[in-house]
Amino acid sequence: MSNEQFKVIAGIDTHSDTHHVALVTDYGKRLGDQKFLAVGSGYREIAAYLTSFGPVTAVGVEGTGSYGAELARVLAGHGFTVREVNRPNRAERRLRGKSDPQDAYQAAESVLADRGTSTPKTRDGYVEALRVLRTARTSAMKARTALLNQISAVLTSAADEVRAKYRGMTSVARARAMAASRPSGDPADPVVATLLTLKRMGTRHRFLSEEIAETDAELAAIVSTHAPHILEVNGAGTVVASQLLVAFGDNPERMGSEASFAALAGVAPVPASSGKTNRHRLSRGGDRQANSALYRIVVTRTSNDARTREYVAKRTEDGLGKKEIIRCLKRYVAREIYRVMKNPRPAELVNDLRPLRLALGLTQVAAATALGSWPTAISRIEHGKSRDREAIAGYRSWLEEQVAENS
């Protein structure tokens, strides 16, 4: 059979040290399989091996977010269509057994049947940088929380003279006071040993807090530069916006509809009907971090958004519980986030506002007083750090009125 009579579909089972590649035709015939090293030269050998039997329609790769991440990038750079393949079905694996060649063939057959596959994240842009930075931030946050719990545990069993030093303080203020303390004495004395330990814990808390603050500043710089439209969503700060961007990936076009994003974020209602019972339940699947980001937006809006409070009141009257109302709100927010991601509005141009104010001989204090705002708010607008379109429009209109009055 000549190469022109069939096309090739590849499947790759990825591991930390080796990758196993299997090839099948577009009608399911197995052509062959081979193992390669998971290094740069191995990736190039894989790219050459894929086309050894004919043109390749698609390549199914397991673990594009872990062991197969670099391989997926290399293959995409060589022009191959890469598909992410889900983990093989456990029931089927128990019946058929498991081996690297079998897993590779199953990946190829999944692509052929268009079953359990999706478009992987490209992981080659600023969103990947956000993901890596968020990894460090999450680790530091968990370590700081665990540290505060350890401080409380040490104080619980400490002598009263030690507890009295920090009684009535919040956990953060207590950690700061411990970092600034200067204990001295014989470490063999339990009181001195406790004070030394608390000093070191307080110092570690300060270090972790500084690390988190630095990471937040880096996240804010990336988000405000590359995706300022997300910050315009009510309730989406830097941390929430960065998590939503990570959920979409560097190639948001892979999200075909707002329903697919809702399913990814675990906010799509799951049917749970049986017999005469007709209901839906909360989804426990999907990206839990994205789900958490949507939850934080909903919680913020329930306190500062009038429409959200009216909706909560109305649905409460309808007999819905708190969890069900939050589920509905998260679904609405997911729809809004999807539309913002797909149709981003360009940021307002504000580089003319400061020169205009200075030409009028006005200070930021004078502008803030006239607008009923704060000088810091005016400064944020002039430096392009504010995404409040209404505030920007109001400031611009006020400056134009001053120009008209002075002309």
C-alpha positions as CSV (number, residue, x, y, z in Angstrom):
1,M,0.0,0.0,0.0
2,S,1.5,3.4,-0.9
3,N,1.7,6.3,1.4
4,E,-0.9,8.2,-0.6
5,Q,-3.6,5.7,0.3
6,F,-3.7,6.4,4.0
7,K,-2.9,9.0,6.6
8,V,-1.2,8.5,9.9
9,I,-2.4,9.2,13.4
10,A,0.1,9.1,16.3
11,G,-0.3,8.4,20.0
12,I,2.4,9.1,22.6
13,D,2.6,7.8,26.2
14,T,4.9,10.2,28.1
15,H,7.1,9.5,31.1
16,S,9.9,11.4,32.9
17,D,12.7,9.7,31.1
18,T,11.2,8.1,27.9
19,H,8.3,8.6,25.6
20,H,6.6,5.7,23.7
21,V,5.2,6.5,20.2
22,A,2.7,4.4,18.3
23,L,1.3,5.0,14.8
24,V,-2.0,3.9,13.3
25,T,-3.7,4.5,10.0
26,D,-6.8,6.6,9.6
27,Y,-8.8,3.3,9.4
28,G,-7.2,1.8,12.6
29,K,-4.4,-0.4,11.4
30,R,-1.4,-0.4,13.7
31,L,1.8,0.5,11.9
32,G,4.4,0.3,14.6
33,D,5.7,1.7,17.8
34,Q,9.0,2.8,19.3
35,K,10.5,4.2,22.5
36,F,12.5,7.5,22.6
37,L,14.4,9.4,25.2
38,A,12.7,12.4,26.7
39,V,15.4,14.9,25.8
40,G,16.0,17.4,23.0
41,S,17.5,14.8,20.6
42,G,14.7,12.4,21.4
43,Y,12.1,15.0,20.5
44,R,13.7,15.5,17.1
45,E,13.8,11.8,16.5
46,I,10.1,11.6,17.4
47,A,9.3,14.3,14.9
48,A,11.2,12.4,12.2
49,Y,9.6,9.0,13.1
50,L,6.1,10.4,13.0
51,T,6.3,11.0,9.2
52,S,8.1,7.8,8.4
53,F,4.9,6.1,7.3
54,G,3.1,9.0,5.7
55,P,1.5,12.4,6.4
56,V,0.3,12.8,10.0
57,T,-3.2,14.0,10.6
58,A,-2.9,14.5,14.4
59,V,-0.8,13.5,17.4
60,G,-2.4,12.5,20.7
61,V,-0.2,13.2,23.7
62,E,-0.8,12.1,27.2
63,G,0.2,14.6,30.0
64,T,0.7,17.8,28.0
65,G,0.7,19.6,31.3
66,S,3.4,17.5,32.9
67,Y,5.8,15.0,31.2
68,G,4.5,15.8,27.7
69,A,4.6,19.6,28.0
70,E,7.9,20.2,26.2
71,L,7.2,17.5,23.6
72,A,3.9,19.1,22.8
73,R,5.6,22.5,22.3
74,V,8.2,20.9,20.0
75,L,5.7,19.0,17.9
76,A,3.5,22.1,17.6
77,G,6.6,24.0,16.4
78,H,7.2,21.4,13.7
79,G,3.6,22.0,12.4
80,F,1.9,18.9,13.9
81,T,-1.7,19.1,15.2
82,V,-1.4,18.1,18.8
83,R,-4.3,16.8,20.8
84,E,-4.3,16.2,24.6
85,V,-5.5,12.7,25.4
86,N,-7.2,11.9,28.7
87,R,-6.1,9.1,31.0
88,P,-7.2,5.7,29.7
89,N,-10.4,4.3,31.1
90,R,-9.7,2.3,34.2
91,A,-12.2,-0.5,33.5
92,E,-10.8,-1.0,30.0
93,R,-7.2,-0.9,31.4
94,R,-8.0,-3.7,33.9
95,L,-9.5,-5.9,31.1
96,R,-6.7,-5.3,28.5
97,G,-3.7,-4.8,30.8
98,K,-1.2,-2.0,30.7
99,S,2.0,-1.3,29.0
100,D,3.7,1.7,27.3
101,P,2.9,0.4,23.7
102,Q,-0.7,-0.3,24.7
103,D,-1.1,3.2,26.2
104,A,0.4,4.8,23.1
105,Y,-1.8,2.9,20.8
106,Q,-4.8,3.8,22.9
107,A,-3.9,7.4,22.7
108,A,-3.8,7.2,18.9
109,E,-7.1,5.4,18.8
110,S,-8.7,8.0,21.0
111,V,-7.7,10.7,18.5
112,L,-9.0,8.6,15.7
113,A,-12.3,8.1,17.4
114,D,-12.3,11.8,18.7
115,R,-13.0,10.4,22.2
116,G,-11.5,11.9,25.4
117,T,-9.4,14.5,23.6
118,S,-9.0,18.2,23.8
119,T,-6.8,21.0,22.5
120,P,-3.9,21.4,24.9
121,K,-2.6,24.7,26.2
122,T,0.4,26.0,24.2
123,R,2.3,27.1,27.4
124,D,4.5,29.5,25.4
125,G,3.3,33.0,26.4
126,Y,2.7,35.3,29.3
127,V,0.0,33.1,30.7
128,E,2.5,30.4,31.3
129,A,4.6,32.9,33.2
130,L,1.5,33.7,35.3
131,R,1.1,30.0,36.0
132,V,4.7,29.5,37.2
133,L,4.5,32.6,39.4
134,R,1.2,31.5,40.9
135,T,2.9,28.2,41.8
136,A,5.4,30.0,43.9
137,R,2.7,32.2,45.4
138,T,0.5,29.3,46.3
139,S,3.4,27.5,48.0
140,A,4.3,30.6,50.0
141,M,0.7,31.2,51.1
142,K,0.3,27.6,52.3
143,A,3.6,27.8,54.1
144,R,2.6,31.1,55.8
145,T,-0.7,29.7,56.9
146,A,0.9,26.6,58.3
147,L,3.5,28.8,60.1
148,L,0.8,30.9,61.8
149,N,-0.8,27.7,63.0
150,Q,2.5,26.6,64.4
151,I,3.0,29.9,66.2
152,S,-0.4,29.5,67.8
153,A,0.4,25.9,68.8
154,V,3.7,27.0,70.4
155,L,2.0,29.8,72.3
156,T,-0.7,27.5,73.6
157,S,1.7,25.4,75.6
158,A,4.1,28.3,76.4
159,A,4.7,29.8,79.8
160,D,2.3,32.6,80.9
161,E,5.0,35.2,80.8
162,V,5.5,34.4,77.0
163,R,1.8,34.3,76.2
164,A,1.3,37.7,78.0
165,K,3.7,39.4,75.6
166,Y,1.5,38.6,72.7
167,R,-2.0,38.5,74.2
168,G,-4.7,40.4,72.4
169,M,-2.7,40.7,69.1
170,T,-3.9,39.5,65.7
171,S,-1.9,36.6,64.2
172,V,-0.1,38.9,61.7
173,A,0.7,41.6,64.3
174,R,1.9,38.9,66.6
175,A,4.3,37.5,64.0
176,R,5.7,40.9,63.3
177,A,6.3,41.6,67.0
178,M,8.1,38.2,67.2
179,A,10.3,39.0,64.3
180,A,11.3,42.3,66.0
181,S,12.0,40.7,69.4
182,R,15.5,40.2,70.7
183,P,15.5,37.2,73.0
184,S,18.6,36.3,74.9
185,G,19.7,33.8,77.6
186,D,20.4,30.1,78.0
187,P,18.7,28.1,75.2
188,A,18.4,25.3,77.8
189,D,15.8,27.4,79.6
190,P,12.4,26.5,78.2
191,V,11.2,30.2,78.2
192,V,14.3,31.3,76.3
193,A,14.0,28.4,73.9
194,T,10.4,29.3,73.2
195,L,11.2,33.0,72.6
196,L,14.1,32.0,70.2
197,T,11.7,29.7,68.3
198,L,9.0,32.4,68.1
199,K,11.7,34.9,66.9
200,R,12.7,32.6,64.1
201,M,9.1,31.8,63.2
202,G,8.3,35.6,63.0
203,T,11.3,36.2,60.8
204,R,10.2,33.4,58.5
205,H,6.7,34.9,58.4
206,R,8.2,38.2,57.3
207,F,10.2,36.6,54.6
208,L,7.2,34.7,53.2
209,S,5.1,37.9,53.3
210,E,7.8,39.7,51.3
211,E,7.9,36.9,48.8
212,I,4.1,37.0,48.4
213,A,4.1,40.7,47.9
214,E,6.9,40.6,45.3
215,T,5.0,37.8,43.4
216,D,1.8,39.9,43.6
217,A,3.6,42.9,42.1
218,E,5.0,40.7,39.3
219,L,1.5,39.2,38.6
220,A,0.0,42.7,38.6
221,A,2.5,44.0,36.1
222,I,1.9,41.1,33.7
223,V,-1.9,41.2,33.9
224,S,-2.1,45.0,33.6
225,T,0.2,45.0,30.6
226,H,-1.2,42.0,28.7
227,A,-4.8,41.5,29.8
228,P,-6.1,44.7,31.4
229,H,-9.6,43.9,30.2
230,I,-10.0,41.2,32.9
231,L,-9.4,43.7,35.6
232,E,-12.5,45.6,34.4
233,V,-14.7,42.7,35.6
234,N,-16.3,43.7,38.9
235,G,-14.7,41.6,41.6
236,A,-11.7,40.5,39.6
237,G,-8.4,41.6,41.2
238,T,-4.9,40.6,40.2
239,V,-4.9,37.2,41.9
240,V,-8.4,36.3,40.5
241,A,-7.6,37.6,37.0
242,S,-4.3,35.7,36.8
243,Q,-6.1,32.5,37.8
244,L,-8.8,32.9,35.1
245,L,-6.1,33.6,32.5
246,V,-4.3,30.5,33.5
247,A,-7.5,28.5,33.1
248,F,-7.9,29.8,29.5
249,G,-4.3,29.3,28.6
250,D,-2.1,31.1,26.1
251,N,-4.5,30.0,23.3
252,P,-8.0,30.9,24.5
253,E,-9.4,30.0,21.1
254,R,-9.3,26.4,22.3
255,M,-12.4,27.2,24.4
256,G,-15.1,26.7,21.8
257,S,-18.1,28.1,23.8
258,E,-19.0,29.7,27.1
259,A,-20.6,26.4,28.0
260,S,-17.2,24.6,27.6
261,F,-15.6,27.2,29.9
262,A,-18.4,26.7,32.5
263,A,-17.8,23.0,32.4
264,L,-14.0,23.5,32.7
265,A,-14.6,25.7,35.8
266,G,-17.0,23.3,37.3
267,V,-20.0,25.6,37.4
268,A,-22.1,23.9,34.8
269,P,-25.2,22.3,36.4
270,V,-25.0,18.5,36.5
271,P,-28.3,16.6,36.0
272,A,-29.1,14.6,39.1
273,S,-32.7,13.5,38.2
274,S,-34.2,10.1,39.0
275,G,-37.8,8.9,38.6
276,K,-40.1,11.7,39.6
277,T,-37.3,13.8,41.0
278,N,-36.0,16.5,38.5
279,R,-33.1,18.5,39.8
280,H,-29.5,19.5,39.2
281,R,-26.5,19.4,41.5
282,L,-23.2,21.3,41.9
283,S,-20.3,20.0,39.7
284,R,-17.4,18.6,41.7
285,G,-15.2,18.4,38.6
286,G,-13.3,20.8,36.5
287,D,-10.5,23.3,37.4
288,R,-11.1,23.9,41.1
289,Q,-8.8,26.9,41.1
290,A,-10.9,28.6,38.4
291,N,-14.0,27.6,40.3
292,S,-12.5,29.3,43.4
293,A,-11.8,32.5,41.4
294,L,-15.4,32.7,40.2
295,Y,-16.6,32.1,43.8
296,R,-14.4,35.1,45.0
297,I,-16.0,37.3,42.3
298,V,-19.5,36.3,43.4
299,V,-18.7,36.9,47.1
300,T,-17.3,40.3,46.3
301,R,-20.3,41.3,44.2
302,T,-22.8,40.2,46.9
303,S,-21.3,42.9,49.1
304,N,-20.7,45.8,46.6
305,D,-23.0,45.2,43.6
306,A,-26.6,46.3,43.8
307,R,-27.8,44.0,41.0
308,T,-26.2,40.9,42.6
309,R,-27.9,41.7,46.0
310,E,-31.2,42.1,44.3
311,Y,-30.8,38.8,42.5
312,V,-29.9,37.1,45.8
313,A,-33.0,38.5,47.5
314,K,-35.2,37.5,44.6
315,R,-33.9,33.9,44.4
316,T,-34.1,33.6,48.2
317,E,-37.8,34.5,48.0
318,D,-38.2,31.8,45.3
319,G,-37.0,29.3,47.9
320,L,-33.5,28.7,46.7
321,G,-30.8,28.0,49.2
322,K,-27.5,29.8,49.5
323,K,-25.4,27.2,47.7
324,E,-27.9,27.0,44.8
325,I,-27.9,30.8,44.4
326,I,-24.1,30.9,44.4
327,R,-24.0,28.2,41.8
328,C,-26.3,30.2,39.6
329,L,-24.2,33.4,40.1
330,K,-21.0,31.6,39.3
331,R,-22.6,30.3,36.0
332,Y,-23.5,33.9,35.1
333,V,-20.0,35.2,36.0
334,A,-18.5,32.4,33.8
335,R,-20.5,33.6,30.9
336,E,-19.3,37.2,31.5
337,I,-15.7,36.1,31.8
338,Y,-15.9,34.1,28.6
339,R,-17.2,37.1,26.6
340,V,-14.6,39.4,28.1
341,M,-11.8,36.9,27.1
342,K,-13.2,36.5,23.6
343,N,-13.9,40.1,23.0
344,P,-11.4,42.2,25.0
345,R,-11.9,46.0,24.9
346,P,-8.8,48.0,24.4
347,A,-7.6,49.9,27.4
348,E,-8.4,53.6,27.7
349,L,-5.6,56.0,26.4
350,V,-4.8,58.3,29.3
351,N,-1.3,59.6,28.5
352,D,-2.8,63.0,27.6
353,L,-4.5,63.7,31.0
354,R,-1.5,64.6,33.0
355,P,0.0,67.1,30.5
356,L,-3.5,68.6,30.2
357,R,-3.8,69.1,33.9
358,L,-0.3,70.6,34.2
359,A,-1.0,73.0,31.3
360,L,-4.1,74.2,33.3
361,G,-1.8,74.7,36.4
362,L,-3.9,72.3,38.5
363,T,-2.7,69.9,41.2
364,Q,-3.9,66.4,41.8
365,V,-5.4,67.6,45.1
366,A,-7.4,70.2,43.3
367,A,-8.7,67.7,40.8
368,A,-9.5,65.2,43.5
369,T,-11.4,67.8,45.6
370,A,-13.5,68.9,42.6
371,L,-14.4,65.3,41.7
372,G,-15.0,64.1,45.2
373,S,-12.1,61.6,45.0
374,W,-8.6,61.1,46.4
375,P,-5.3,62.3,44.9
376,T,-4.1,58.8,44.8
377,A,-7.1,57.9,42.5
378,I,-6.2,60.7,40.2
379,S,-2.6,59.6,40.1
380,R,-3.6,56.0,39.3
381,I,-5.7,57.3,36.4
382,E,-2.9,59.4,35.0
383,H,-0.4,56.6,35.2
384,G,-2.7,54.1,33.5
385,K,-3.1,51.9,36.6
386,S,-6.9,52.4,36.9
387,R,-9.3,50.4,34.8
388,D,-12.4,52.3,36.0
389,R,-13.8,53.6,32.7
390,E,-16.4,55.8,34.4
391,A,-13.8,57.5,36.6
392,I,-11.5,58.1,33.6
393,A,-14.4,59.5,31.6
394,G,-15.4,61.7,34.5
395,Y,-11.8,63.0,35.0
396,R,-11.5,63.7,31.2
397,S,-14.8,65.6,31.1
398,W,-13.8,67.7,34.1
399,L,-10.5,68.7,32.5
400,E,-12.2,69.5,29.2
401,E,-14.6,71.7,31.2
402,Q,-11.7,73.6,32.7
403,V,-10.2,74.1,29.3
404,A,-13.5,75.5,28.0
405,E,-13.8,77.9,31.0
406,N,-10.2,79.2,30.6
407,S,-10.5,79.7,26.8
